[in-house]
Amino acid sequence: MNMEVTYLQHSQIESASEILAHAFANDPTFRYFTKAEEQARINAIKRFAKAMLRYNQPYNQIYTTTNDLKGIAIWIPPGKYPLNDLRLLSLGLYTLPFHIRLSKLAKLLSILFTFEKYHQQDLPQPHWYLSMLGVSPAYQRQGIGSLLLQPVLQQADKDRLPCYLETSTEGGVRLYQRHGFEIVRNESLLAGKLNFWTMKREPL
């Protein structure tokens, strides 16, 4: 593949959030919690993605493709987890409740708390955390997601550090397994409406 990976620039945050919004438009978790209309769902995901991009920009560990942006990988480096919730809210996450189904807000907060609890239990030591990985629908299944993982996976191997992530799709599980991740948890939530996996990769 004649394509290279580079750091995302601050000026590209708007475009990157648009790519992530469309990449996650059919994600089971976002579909469950956001409003039924497609554009409303995309707008909600875009706001979430933009907050995550702004939060992580100072760490300079957001990767994309050179020239045209085809995908985005947001990594949180060792020592920067847990997240600062107040900072996330100040960067735009406070608007998210206005873009989701209010009847499910309490369930969403409960699930986020569960994710946080499991994360800290699964990997309390310093590690790399893959916050989001998304590829534009027009470029999926072309190896771009795998390509975007490489800089941090190589750095993690060099530094002998593990990596961690959550995913809510079986396709995501298969992708990450190809890169050395192993399933830590596989749980069904909300009476079987949602499944999620936590995964860990030890340095190779």
Summary of the structure (lengths in Angstrom):
residues: 204
radius of gyration: 16.1
end to end distance: 23.9
largest distance: 46.7
contacts: 607
relative contact order: 0.16
helix: 50%
strand: 22%
